[in-house]
Amino acid sequence: MALEKLTLAQVTWINGIVPHSEQFDDFYFNTEGGLQEIEHTFIQPNRLTERFLECLSGQTFRMAETGFGSGLNFLAVASLWLAKSLEDCQLHFISFEKFPMSLADLQKAHQAYPPLLELSQILQNQYPLLMPGWHDIWLFAGRIRLTLWFGDVLKGLSECDASPGSRVDVWLLDGFTPDKNPDMWRLGLYKEMSRLSHAQTTFSTFTSAGDVRRGLQAAGFAVHKTSGYGKKREICFGHLAQQRPYHLKAPWFSRPEPIKTGTAIVVGAGLAGASVAYQLAEAGWKVTVLEESDSVASAASGNLAGTVHPLITADWNLRSQWYLQGFEATLRRLLPWLASEEIQGDLQGMVQLLVTETSLERVKDSLVRVGLPEALAVWLTTAEASEKIGGQVTVPGLFFPQGGWLNPPSVVKRCLQHKMITVLTSETVKCIEKVSSLDTDQAWSVVTQSKNQSQSWDADIVVVATGSLNRELNAQLGLPIRPVKGQVTHLEADQQDYPLKYPLTHSGYSSPCGNGRAVTGATFEAPSLSAELSIEGHVTNLENASKALPNWVNASAESLQGRIAFRPTTPDHLPIFGAVADKEWLQEAYLSQSHTHAVYRYKAQHYQKGLYVSNGHGPRGLMSVFLAAESILADLQGSALVQPLSLYHASHPARFTIRQWRSGKLSENS
């Protein structure tokens, strides 16, 4: 799904303090009594104070708002939540905004409300990149999750999951009035509200317009009127009185059944395995990590440096949306660890050199069609790129202010230090079996071979994160993972004419990696599976680097050291993670049936309960493994998705089989 170019709010300021929308010729809020109006219009009709007090330990309360604007409703609700709810409860506030404010306008708007100053500064510090789509912000150690959708509200609502753990408790219908913003106040809005609500869901809105009341009633809501605040004569509020049936648009990608927190086995101690192990441990799971090698981060996660940056495409397609979310998830997790020097790296900037005509045209198109904000990417002339890097470069590029480099082994080790994680090395997995005995609570058994001794490990769930080289296990799980060999070249300080000020990408990548050293590469040597370093590989890396950085390396290929790794790649260049489907059930319910039936005639997907994968992260693992871990935990807990549905479906382990079937490339009896 391609998203429209984002248009920022055009704000003028009346008397220097009152924000006025040029798009809608209306005021965002009244600076006199604005908080009292929120209390009267949204907090009281929905009984928020009482309901926050009633939240049980560990519960999530979910609210959705149309029209984020300056974030004033969110700040008022967040303040109430922090004052009235238990510390282990979570508020999930979802808001949709087609014309988001710039950070400068947001900051100025917040000045009118001194009581919310501390909260507003926290929001400002984590205000997301102004790019279309879904953005998650986690505040107050997870007590509040703010999900912002920048773009059309109906597109955003259609991307929301309606499984039981994702239903909305309260709707705040805000935004500008129906006569000034008719594109929002449509029947589709009320139908989506109904789809995403449950029997106790309530709503309130500042308008009592007849079309709004009738639209809500048609969607199953009971609507009541009461007096408005100030000059507003009446407002509306109500609840869902009649739940309407709806059908999944992609039942084969439906979510798995949640599982109670317990014990977990993670197979693989690279970035994919370590990140999911840490996510599970943080949520209270007791995790055992089984690693085939004699040390962690021994495969592709063992490189000295990896670059971290968004993926820029001309039309901001599904892959670029996916990796922006992955990039944001990585920053959420790793920036605190970098600040406390618990991991090695630097996320204060990275340069992408546009060494091919294709990459140059793609970026030029993106700057026009997508409108990249400077907080995400800044255009550099060749001279500006040279100044950034600290040496001559041959082409222009982009500078990513939040990009940089990380040392993957340090990230893996930091994840695995968690007190709820036990790491066992030299354990080769031979078999993963579902436990069928009635006298055990354990769901899965993993058989390993270690030093001529076979052992069995039991757990409630298993997450397989073995990378590319375990072909037998990948085939068993139906994962089309292809190993792609890559050789990187290590450079000592005296083998460089100057130190790189920033990491960069070109035909490959070149990056500092600490202590004056640098790494450059990597080769792309499919289908070779040789683990031997080669002079030819170093020559290729030096040639690619010299085309972009002609005066950087001063060493011969014969004098260099390096490392071989095998990237786990997928046919569509996106990772594979989530619950593993039941093959026999999938065959009977889908593959043996006609692919042309109406979607509602197919049942929801059936999974091997407790069996998950995280694989196929390829060369961008640092931008995908933490989002994958968050998604797996959300499925296990039955909580709201951490991605829009289109991106969740794009990562599904069964997607390749389903695509073949739906396109008619599989026979009905295959």
C-alpha positions in Angstrom: 0.0 0.0 0.0 1.5 3.3 -1.1 0.8 6.2 1.2 0.1 9.8 0.1 2.7 12.5 0.6 2.2 14.1 4.0 1.0 17.7 4.1 1.8 19.5 7.3 -0.7 21.7 9.1 -0.6 25.3 7.9 -1.0 27.2 11.2 -1.4 30.9 11.8 -1.4 32.4 15.3 -4.1 34.8 16.4 -2.8 37.2 19.0 0.4 35.2 19.0 -1.0 32.3 21.0 -4.2 30.9 19.4 -3.5 28.3 16.7 -5.7 28.6 13.6 -5.8 26.1 10.8 -5.5 27.5 7.3 -6.6 24.2 5.7 -10.0 24.2 7.6 -10.3 27.9 8.5 -11.0 27.0 12.1 -9.4 27.2 15.5 -7.6 24.2 17.1 -8.8 25.0 20.6 -10.0 27.8 22.8 -7.1 29.0 25.0 -9.7 30.2 27.5 -11.1 27.1 29.2 -9.6 24.5 26.8 -9.0 22.0 29.5 -12.4 22.5 31.0 -13.9 21.9 27.6 -12.0 18.6 27.3 -13.3 17.6 30.8 -16.9 18.4 29.8 -16.8 17.0 26.2 -14.6 13.9 26.5 -13.7 13.0 30.1 -17.1 13.2 31.9 -19.3 11.6 29.2 -17.0 8.6 28.9 -16.6 8.4 32.7 -12.8 8.3 32.3 -11.9 9.0 35.9 -14.0 6.2 37.2 -13.0 3.8 34.5 -9.3 4.5 35.0 -9.7 3.8 38.7 -11.5 0.5 37.9 -8.7 -0.8 35.7 -7.3 -4.1 37.1 -3.7 -4.9 37.5 -2.0 -5.5 34.2 -4.9 -4.3 32.1 -4.7 -2.1 29.0 -7.2 0.6 28.4 -7.5 1.6 24.8 -8.7 5.0 23.4 -8.9 6.2 19.8 -9.1 9.8 18.7 -9.9 11.4 15.3 -7.8 14.6 14.9 -4.6 14.7 17.0 -4.0 18.4 16.3 -1.8 19.8 19.0 -2.1 16.7 21.2 -4.1 18.6 23.9 -6.7 15.8 24.3 -3.9 13.3 24.6 -2.0 15.3 27.2 -5.1 15.9 29.3 -6.0 12.1 29.2 -2.4 11.1 29.9 -2.3 13.4 32.9 -5.5 11.8 34.3 -4.3 8.3 33.6 -1.0 8.8 35.5 -2.9 10.2 38.4 -5.7 7.6 38.6 -4.5 4.2 37.2 -2.4 1.5 38.7 1.3 1.6 37.8 1.2 -1.7 36.0 -1.8 -0.8 33.8 -1.2 0.7 30.3 -3.1 3.4 28.4 -2.9 2.8 24.6 -4.0 6.1 22.9 -4.4 5.9 19.1 -4.8 9.1 17.2 -5.3 9.9 13.5 -4.1 13.1 11.9 -4.1 14.0 8.2 -2.3 17.3 8.6 0.2 17.0 11.6 1.7 20.0 13.2 5.4 20.7 12.8 7.3 20.3 16.1 7.8 24.1 16.3 4.0 24.7 16.1 3.3 21.9 18.6 5.7 23.4 21.0 4.1 26.8 20.6 0.6 25.5 21.1 1.6 23.8 24.3 2.8 27.0 25.9 -0.9 28.0 26.5 -1.2 25.2 29.1 1.3 25.5 31.9 -0.3 22.7 34.0 0.7 20.2 31.2 4.2 21.6 30.6 6.1 18.6 31.9 4.0 16.1 30.0 4.1 18.2 26.8 7.9 18.4 26.9 8.1 14.6 27.1 5.8 14.3 24.1 7.8 16.9 22.2 11.0 15.1 22.9 9.6 11.9 21.3 7.4 13.5 18.6 7.9 11.1 15.6 9.3 11.7 12.1 6.8 13.6 10.0 6.3 10.7 7.5 3.0 9.1 6.5 1.8 6.1 8.3 2.0 4.5 11.7 4.3 5.7 14.5 4.6 4.2 18.1 5.8 6.3 21.0 6.3 4.6 24.4 6.1 6.9 27.5 6.6 6.6 31.2 8.3 3.1 31.2 5.5 1.6 29.1 2.6 3.0 31.1 1.4 5.0 28.1 1.7 3.9 24.4 0.8 6.6 21.9 0.2 5.4 18.3 0.0 8.2 15.8 -1.3 7.6 12.2 -0.3 10.4 9.9 -2.6 10.4 6.9 -6.2 9.8 6.0 -8.2 8.6 9.0 -10.1 5.9 7.0 -6.9 4.5 5.6 -5.5 4.4 9.2 -8.6 2.8 10.7 -8.7 0.1 8.0 -5.1 -0.8 9.1 -6.1 -1.4 12.7 -6.6 -5.0 13.9 -10.0 -5.9 15.4 -9.0 -9.0 17.4 -10.3 -9.0 21.1 -7.1 -7.5 22.6 -7.1 -4.6 20.1 -10.7 -3.4 20.6 -11.2 0.3 21.5 -12.8 1.2 24.9 -13.4 4.9 24.2 -13.7 7.0 21.1 -12.9 10.7 21.1 -14.4 12.2 17.9 -12.6 15.5 17.5 -11.1 17.3 14.5 -12.7 20.2 12.8 -16.5 20.5 12.3 -18.4 18.3 9.8 -19.1 21.3 7.5 -15.4 22.3 7.4 -14.0 18.8 7.4 -16.5 16.6 5.5 -13.9 14.1 4.3 -13.5 12.8 7.8 -17.1 12.7 9.0 -18.2 10.0 6.6 -20.2 6.7 7.0 -17.0 4.8 6.7 -15.7 6.3 9.9 -18.6 5.1 11.9 -18.5 1.6 10.4 -14.8 1.3 11.3 -15.6 2.5 14.8 -18.1 -0.3 15.1 -15.7 -2.9 13.8 -13.1 -1.9 16.3 -15.4 -1.6 19.3 -16.8 -4.0 21.9 -20.0 -4.2 23.9 -18.8 -1.6 26.5 -17.3 0.9 24.1 -18.3 4.5 24.6 -17.8 7.6 22.5 -18.2 11.4 22.8 -17.9 14.3 20.4 -18.2 18.1 20.4 -20.7 18.1 17.5 -24.4 17.2 17.5 -24.8 17.5 13.7 -27.7 15.4 12.4 -25.5 13.6 9.8 -23.1 12.6 12.6 -25.8 11.3 14.9 -27.5 9.3 12.1 -24.2 7.9 10.9 -23.4 6.6 14.4 -26.8 5.1 14.8 -26.6 3.3 11.5 -23.3 1.8 12.6 -24.9 0.4 15.8 -24.3 3.2 18.3 -26.8 4.6 20.8 -26.5 8.3 20.6 -27.5 10.9 23.3 -27.3 14.7 23.4 -26.4 16.9 26.3 -25.4 20.5 26.8 -22.2 21.7 25.3 -19.4 23.8 26.8 -19.3 27.5 26.5 -20.8 28.7 23.2 -21.4 25.1 22.0 -25.1 24.4 22.5 -25.1 20.6 22.4 -22.6 17.7 22.2 -23.2 14.0 21.6 -22.1 10.9 23.5 -23.1 7.2 23.7 -22.1 3.6 23.4 -22.1 0.7 21.1 -25.6 -0.8 21.3 -25.4 -3.4 18.6 -22.3 -5.2 17.4 -22.4 -5.8 13.6 -20.8 -8.9 12.1 -17.7 -8.4 10.0 -15.4 -10.6 8.1 -11.6 -10.7 8.0 -10.2 -9.4 4.7 -7.3 -11.8 5.0 -8.3 -14.7 7.2 -5.1 -16.6 6.3 -3.1 -13.9 8.1 -5.4 -13.8 11.2 -3.7 -13.6 14.6 -2.9 -16.6 16.7 -4.5 -17.4 20.0 -2.7 -15.7 23.0 -0.7 -17.8 25.4 -0.2 -17.3 29.1 3.2 -16.1 30.2 5.5 -19.1 31.1 8.6 -20.7 29.7 10.2 -20.2 26.3 13.0 -21.7 24.3 14.7 -19.5 21.7 16.8 -21.4 19.1 19.6 -19.2 17.9 21.8 -16.6 19.7 22.2 -14.0 17.0 20.4 -10.7 16.7 17.0 -12.3 15.9 17.2 -14.7 18.8 18.7 -12.4 21.3 16.2 -9.6 20.6 13.2 -11.8 21.0 14.6 -13.5 24.1 15.1 -10.1 25.7 11.6 -9.0 24.7 10.1 -12.1 26.3 12.2 -11.9 29.4 11.2 -8.3 29.9 7.5 -9.5 29.8 8.2 -12.1 32.5 8.9 -15.2 30.4 11.7 -17.5 31.6 13.8 -18.0 28.5 16.4 -20.6 27.5 18.5 -19.8 24.5 20.0 -22.7 22.6 22.9 -21.9 20.3 24.6 -24.4 18.0 28.0 -22.7 18.0 30.3 -22.4 21.0 29.6 -18.6 21.4 26.8 -16.2 20.8 26.7 -13.9 17.7 28.8 -16.3 15.8 27.1 -16.0 12.4 25.9 -12.9 10.5 25.4 -11.1 13.8 29.2 -11.3 14.5 30.3 -8.5 12.2 32.2 -5.6 13.8 29.8 -3.0 12.5 26.5 -2.7 10.8 24.8 0.4 9.5 21.4 1.7 10.8 19.3 3.8 8.5 15.8 4.0 6.8 15.2 2.6 3.4 14.4 5.3 0.8 12.2 4.4 -2.2 10.7 6.7 -4.8 7.1 6.1 -3.8 7.4 5.2 -0.1 6.2 1.7 -0.8 5.5 -1.1 1.6 9.2 -2.0 2.1 10.2 1.6 3.0 7.2 1.9 5.4 8.2 -1.4 7.0 11.9 -0.4 7.5 11.0 3.1 8.9 8.9 1.3 11.6 11.8 -1.1 12.1 14.2 1.8 12.3 12.0 3.6 14.9 11.8 0.3 17.0 15.6 -0.1 16.9 16.1 3.5 18.1 13.5 3.0 21.0 15.4 0.0 22.2 19.0 0.9 21.6 19.4 4.6 22.2 19.2 4.2 26.0 21.8 1.5 25.9 24.1 3.6 23.8 23.7 6.5 26.2 24.7 4.4 29.1 27.6 2.8 27.1 26.1 -0.7 27.4 26.6 -1.4 23.7 29.1 -0.1 21.1 28.2 2.2 18.2 27.2 5.7 17.3 23.8 6.8 16.1 24.5 10.4 15.4 24.5 10.3 11.6 25.1 8.2 8.5 25.7 9.0 4.8 24.2 7.2 1.8 26.2 7.8 -1.3 24.3 7.5 -4.5 26.7 5.6 -6.6 24.4 4.4 -9.3 22.1 6.4 -11.6 19.2 4.3 -10.4 19.8 5.2 -6.7 20.2 8.8 -7.6 16.9 9.0 -9.5 15.1 7.1 -6.8 16.2 9.6 -4.1 15.4 12.6 -6.3 11.9 11.2 -6.9 11.5 10.5 -3.2 12.4 14.0 -2.3 9.6 15.3 -4.6 7.0 12.6 -4.3 7.4 11.7 -0.6 8.8 14.9 0.8 11.5 13.6 3.1 11.7 15.8 6.3 15.2 17.0 7.3 14.9 15.1 10.6 14.9 11.9 8.4 17.2 12.7 5.5 19.1 15.7 4.2 20.4 16.1 0.6 24.1 16.4 0.3 26.0 17.7 -2.8 29.3 15.9 -3.6 31.2 18.7 -1.8 28.9 18.5 1.2 29.2 14.7 1.4 33.0 15.0 1.3 33.0 17.4 4.2 30.7 15.2 6.2 32.8 12.1 5.6 36.2 13.9 6.1 37.6 12.9 2.8 36.9 13.1 -0.9 33.8 11.3 -2.3 32.7 11.0 -5.9 28.9 11.4 -5.8 26.2 13.2 -3.9 24.1 11.5 -1.2 21.8 11.7 1.7 22.6 12.3 5.4 20.5 10.5 8.0 20.7 12.5 11.2 19.5 9.5 13.3 21.4 6.8 11.5 24.8 5.4 12.3 26.6 2.2 13.1 26.3 -0.5 15.8 28.5 -3.4 16.9 26.1 -6.3 16.6 27.9 -8.7 19.0 27.6 -6.0 21.8 23.9 -5.7 21.1 23.4 -9.5 21.3 25.4 -9.8 24.5 23.5 -6.9 26.1 20.2 -8.6 25.3 21.2 -11.9 26.7 22.4 -10.5 30.0 18.8 -10.4 31.2 18.3 -12.2 34.5 15.4 -14.2 33.0 17.6 -15.6 30.2 19.8 -18.7 30.3 22.1 -19.2 27.3 23.4 -22.7 26.4 26.0 -23.0 23.6 27.2 -26.0 21.6 23.6 -27.3 21.5 22.6 -28.5 18.0 18.9 -28.7 17.6 17.9 -32.1 16.1 14.1 -32.1 16.6 11.3 -29.8 17.7 8.2 -31.7 18.7 4.8 -30.9 20.1 4.3 -32.6 23.5 1.2 -34.7 23.5 1.4 -36.2 27.0 -1.6 -35.3 29.2 0.4 -35.2 32.4 2.6 -32.3 31.5 1.9 -28.5 31.2 4.7 -28.1 28.7 3.7 -27.7 25.1 7.0 -28.3 23.2 10.1 -30.4 23.4 13.4 -29.5 21.7 16.0 -32.3 21.3 19.6 -31.2 21.0 22.9 -32.9 20.5 25.9 -31.7 22.6 29.3 -33.4 22.9 27.8 -36.8 21.8 25.0 -36.4 24.3 21.4 -36.0 23.5 19.2 -33.8 25.7 15.6 -32.7 25.7 14.3 -29.2 26.7 10.7 -28.5 27.4 8.9 -25.1 27.2 5.5 -23.6 26.6 6.7 -21.9 23.5 9.5 -22.2 21.0 10.9 -19.3 18.8 13.2 -20.5 16.0 15.7 -17.8 15.0 18.5 -19.8 13.4 19.3 -17.7 10.4 20.1 -19.1 7.0 22.3 -22.2 7.4 19.9 -24.6 9.1 18.3 -25.6 5.9 16.6 -28.7 7.4 14.8 -26.7 10.1 13.9 -23.9 7.7 12.4 -26.4 5.3 10.5 -28.0 8.2 9.0 -24.7 9.1 8.2 -23.8 5.4 10.6 -20.8 5.4 12.1 -19.9 1.9 15.4 -18.7 3.4 18.4 -18.4 1.1 21.9 -18.0 2.5 23.9 -15.3 0.8 27.6 -15.2 1.5 29.2 -11.9 2.4 32.8 -11.2 3.1 33.8 -8.0 4.9 37.2 -6.5 5.0 38.8 -5.1 8.2 41.0 -2.1 8.1 43.4 -1.0 10.9 44.0 2.7 11.5 47.3 2.8 9.6 45.5 1.2 6.6 43.3 4.3 6.2 44.5 7.7 5.0 41.9 9.3 7.2 39.3 8.2 9.7 35.7 8.2 8.6 33.6 10.8 10.5 30.5 8.9 9.7 29.5 5.4 8.4 28.3 5.3 4.9 26.7 3.1 2.3 27.7 2.9 -1.4 27.8 -0.3 -3.5 28.4 -1.8 -0.1 29.1 0.0 3.2 32.1 1.4 5.0 32.0 2.2 8.7 34.2 3.0 11.6 34.0 0.3 14.3 35.9 1.8 17.2 39.6 2.2 18.2 40.5 3.7 14.8 39.5 0.5 13.0 37.0 0.3 10.1 35.1 -2.3 8.2 34.1 -2.3 4.5 32.1 -4.7 2.4 30.3 -6.8 2.0 30.5 -9.1 -1.1 27.4 -10.7 -2.5 28.5 -14.3 -3.3 25.4 -16.4 -3.9 25.3 -19.3 -4.2 28.7 -19.9 -2.7 28.8 -21.5 0.8 32.5 -21.5 1.2 33.6 -20.1 4.6 37.1 -19.3 3.5 38.3 -15.7 3.2 39.5 -14.9 -0.2 41.8 -12.3 -1.8 39.2 -11.8 -4.5 36.6 -10.8 -1.8 39.0 -8.2 -0.4 39.6 -6.9 -3.9 35.9 -6.5 -4.6 35.4 -4.7 -1.3 38.3 -2.3 -2.0 37.1 -1.6 -5.5 33.6 -0.7 -4.3 35.0 1.5 -1.6 37.4 3.3 -3.9 34.7 4.2 -6.4 33.0 6.2 -3.7 36.0 7.1 -1.5 39.0 7.2 -3.9 41.6 8.4 -1.2 40.5 6.4 1.8 42.2 2.9 1.8 46.0 2.6 1.6 46.4 -1.1 1.9 46.7 -4.0 -0.6 44.1 -6.9 -0.6 46.8 -9.4 0.3 47.6 -7.6 3.6 44.0 -7.5 4.9 41.9 -9.5 7.3 38.1 -9.9 7.3 35.2 -12.1 8.1 32.7 -14.3 6.3 29.0 -14.4 7.2 25.8 -15.7 5.5 22.8 -13.4 5.4 19.4 -15.0 5.7 17.5 -13.5 2.7 13.9 -13.9 1.5 12.3 -13.7 -2.0 10.6 -10.4 -1.2 13.4 -8.9 0.9 11.3 -8.6 4.1 11.8 -10.7 7.2 9.7 -13.6 8.3 8.3 -13.7 11.8 5.3 -14.7 13.8 3.3 -17.9 14.5 3.8 -20.9 12.3 0.7 -22.2 10.6 -0.5 -25.8 10.9 0.6 -27.3 7.5 -2.1 -30.0 7.3 -4.9 -27.6 8.3 -3.6 -24.9 5.8 -3.6 -27.5 3.0 -7.2 -28.6 3.7 -8.7 -25.2 4.5 -7.0 -23.2 1.7 -4.7 -24.9 -0.7 -7.1 -27.8 -1.6 -9.9 -25.3 -2.1 -10.6 -22.9 -4.9 -8.6 -19.7 -4.6 -11.5 -17.6 -6.1 -14.2 -18.0 -3.4 -15.4 -14.8 -1.6 -13.0 -14.2 1.3 -15.7 -14.6 4.0 -16.1 -18.3 3.0 -12.6 -19.1 4.3 -11.9 -19.8 7.9 -9.3 -18.0 10.0 -5.8 -19.4 10.0 -4.9 -22.3 12.3 -1.5 -22.3 14.0 0.8 -24.7 15.7 0.1 -23.2 19.1 3.3 -21.9 20.7 5.6 -22.3 17.7 7.1 -19.0 16.4 9.9 -17.9 14.0 12.0 -14.8 13.5 14.2 -15.2 10.5 15.1 -13.7 7.0 16.4 -10.5 8.4 19.0 -10.3 5.7 21.4 -7.3 5.6 19.0 -5.0 7.5 18.7 -7.1 10.6 19.6 -4.2 12.9 16.5 -2.4 11.5 14.1 -5.3 11.8 14.8 -7.7 14.7 13.5 -5.5 17.5 10.2 -4.8 15.6 9.9 -8.5 15.0 10.4 -9.2 18.7 7.8 -6.6 19.7 5.3 -8.2 17.2 5.8 -11.7 18.5 5.3 -10.6 22.1 2.1 -8.7 21.0 0.7 -12.0 19.5 1.6 -14.0 22.5 -0.1 -11.5 24.8 -3.0 -10.9 22.5 -2.4 -7.2 22.8 -2.7 -4.6 20.0 -0.5 -5.0 17.0 2.7 -3.0 16.8 2.3 -2.6 13.0 -0.6 -1.7 10.6 -2.3 -4.8 9.2 -0.6 -4.5 5.8 2.9 -4.6 7.3 1.9 -7.4 9.7 0.6 -9.4 6.8 3.8 -8.6 4.8 5.9 -10.4 7.4 3.7 -13.4 8.0 5.4 -16.8 7.8 2.8 -18.3 5.5 2.7 -15.4 3.1 4.6 -17.1 0.2 2.4 -20.1 0.2 -0.8 -18.0 0.4 0.4 -15.7 -2.4 1.0 -18.6 -4.7 -2.4 -20.1 -3.9 -4.3 -16.8 -4.2 -2.7 -16.1 -7.6 -3.8 -19.5 -8.9 -0.2 -20.9 -9.1 -1.0 -23.8 -6.9 -3.4 -26.5 -8.1 -6.4 -27.1 -5.9 -5.2 -30.7 -5.2 -1.5 -29.8 -4.7 
